[in-house]
């Protein structure tokens, strides 16, 4: 202290001002370290200086700032596209062997997984017994917070064992922090069972990413509200899930020319949609499209093949021989006609 006093007494005014600036900066850093959350090293838990005065802003300013954050989340997915594509190709191979899609998560991440998986059934006619949801705290946690349920590694491991996961299954583990014990336990157990494991997290070097066959890092950074990962991290997770599940379904032949050809018409609205799809692909009349859909009992792919001249038995055989790929089945019909 004496040495510091001597320096200050002999220093010029500009030097003293510079010292004061550095002292205040150091003091502020120490204060921020004390008020940061326990997991300050985790980017999604850090305080974003951009939003520290948000509670004093006008509504338009607040909304505009949060919207900027959402745009940032969208952009953050781009560097992960290569990893996402690799995960998709690996997942498709497993699912062609009859495997299941398994979503694992807690809190917001778990709910996003359920949202994505639930849409596979009506959109792509994916079998209900081939999608599994492992949510920390069980299905009641979808609507009621059960945050404490995520803290048990063993529960995650037991959930995988109970679901009888094997090497034909695709297990997608979601955790913005990448450190959630329940999800980590599930991921490690799934890896041990030989499943194709995909991990999506927003923090680099997260344990979840280090434990997955296909780690997908989406660095969304700190949130408008520190730790509220339902915002930027949640948006990025949903985008990644959209890309993965949709591309998987396309590669499995459940989409043709951008149309939901695997859809099964089970009500009047879907029946009408099926007729429009058949008419679009085959260029037949509305009346004929309706007749083919009725004859195929709402099966769009079979209705398309009927419209192209196949019999019911031939349509079934073509789809079986081409693993349900409508493009290949249509090409086969065209080849026969050319011959």
WOCORZI-V668617 format. One record per pair of residues at least 24 apart in sequence whose C-alpha atoms are under 8 Angstrom apart, sorted by the first residue. I is the first residue (numbers start at 1). J is the second residue. D is the distance in whole Angstrom. If there is no record, write none. Layout:
I,J,D  I,J,D
This chain:
42,177,7  42,203,6  43,202,8  43,203,6  43,221,5  43,222,5  44,176,7  44,177,7  44,202,7  44,203,7  44,220,7  44,221,5  44,222,4  44,223,6  44,226,7  44,227,6  44,228,8  44,229,7  44,233,8  45,222,6  45,223,7  45,226,5  45,227,4  45,228,8  46,222,5  46,223,8  46,226,6  46,227,7  47,222,6  47,223,7  47,224,8  47,225,7  47,226,5  48,222,6  48,223,6  48,224,6  48,225,8  48,226,7  50,224,8  51,224,6  51,225,8  66,224,7  69,223,8  69,224,8  69,232,6  70,231,7  70,232,6  70,235,7  72,220,7  72,232,8  73,220,5  73,232,5  73,233,7  73,235,6  73,236,5  74,235,7  74,236,6  74,239,8  76,218,6  76,219,6  76,220,6  76,236,7  77,218,6  77,219,8  77,236,6  77,239,8  77,240,7  79,218,8  80,216,6  80,217,6  80,218,6  83,214,7  83,215,7  83,216,6  84,216,7  84,240,7  84,243,8  84,244,7  85,244,8  86,214,8  87,198,7  87,214,6  87,244,8  88,244,6  88,247,7  88,248,6  89,248,8  90,196,7  91,170,6  91,196,7  91,248,7  92,248,6  92,251,7  92,252,7  94,167,7  94,168,5  94,169,6  94,170,7  94,196,7  95,168,6  95,169,7  95,170,7  96,252,8  97,168,6  98,168,7  99,130,7  99,167,8  99,168,4  99,169,4  99,170,7  100,129,8  100,130,4  100,131,5  100,132,7  100,168,7  100,169,5  100,170,6  101,130,6  101,131,5  101,132,6  101,169,6  101,170,5  101,171,6  101,172,8  102,131,6  102,132,5  102,133,6  102,134,7  102,169,7  102,170,6  102,171,5  102,172,6  103,131,8  103,132,6  103,133,5  103,134,6  103,135,8  103,171,6  103,172,5  103,173,6  103,174,8  104,133,6  104,134,5  104,135,6  104,171,7  104,172,6  104,173,5  104,174,6  104,183,6  104,186,7  105,134,7  105,135,5  105,136,6  105,173,6  105,174,5  105,175,6  105,182,8  105,183,6  106,135,6  106,136,5  106,137,8  106,147,7  106,149,8  106,150,6  106,174,8  106,175,7  106,180,8  106,182,7  106,183,7  107,136,7  107,141,7  107,142,8  107,145,7  107,146,7  107,147,6  107,150,8  108,229,8  108,230,6  108,234,7  109,174,5  109,175,6  109,176,7  109,230,8  109,234,7  109,237,8  110,134,8  110,135,6  110,136,8  110,142,8  110,174,7  111,135,8  111,142,6  112,234,8  112,237,8  112,238,6  113,174,8  113,241,8  116,238,8  116,241,7  116,242,7  116,245,8  117,245,8  120,245,8  122,263,7  123,260,7  123,262,8  123,263,6  124,249,7  124,254,6  124,255,8  124,260,7  124,261,8  124,262,5  124,263,5  125,262,6  125,263,5  125,264,6  132,163,8  134,159,7  136,182,7  149,182,8  150,180,6  150,181,6  150,182,5  150,183,7  151,180,7  151,181,5  151,182,6  152,181,6  152,182,5  152,185,8  153,181,5  153,182,5  153,183,7  153,184,7  153,185,4  153,186,7  154,182,7  154,185,6  155,182,6  155,185,7  155,186,8  156,181,8  156,182,4  156,183,6  156,184,7  156,185,5  156,186,4  156,187,8  157,182,8  157,185,5  157,186,5  157,187,8  157,188,7  157,189,5  157,190,8  158,186,8  159,186,7  160,186,6  160,189,6  160,190,6  161,189,8  165,190,7  165,193,6  165,195,7  166,190,8  166,193,5  166,194,6  166,195,5  167,193,6  167,194,4  167,195,4  167,196,7  168,194,8  168,195,6  168,196,7  169,195,5  169,196,6  170,195,6  170,196,5  170,197,6  170,198,8  171,195,7  171,196,6  171,197,5  171,198,6  172,197,6  172,198,5  172,199,6  172,200,8  173,197,7  173,198,6  173,199,5  173,200,6  174,199,6  174,200,5  174,201,6  174,237,8  175,199,8  175,200,6  175,201,5  175,202,8  175,208,8  176,200,7  176,201,5  176,202,5  176,203,7  176,229,7  176,233,6  176,234,8  177,201,6  177,202,6  177,203,6  177,206,7  178,202,7  178,203,6  178,206,5  178,207,6  178,208,5  178,209,7  179,206,6  179,207,6  179,208,6  183,208,8  184,208,6  187,211,7  187,212,7  188,212,8  200,237,7  201,237,8  202,233,6  252,324,8  252,325,7  253,323,8  253,324,6  253,325,5  253,326,7  254,324,8  254,325,7  256,326,7  256,327,7  261,300,5  261,301,6  262,299,7  262,300,6  262,301,7  263,299,7  263,300,7  264,298,5  264,299,5  264,300,7  265,297,8  265,298,5  265,299,7  265,300,8  266,298,7  271,298,7  274,298,7  274,300,6  278,303,7  278,304,5  278,307,8  282,307,7  282,308,7  301,326,6  305,329,8  305,330,7  308,333,8
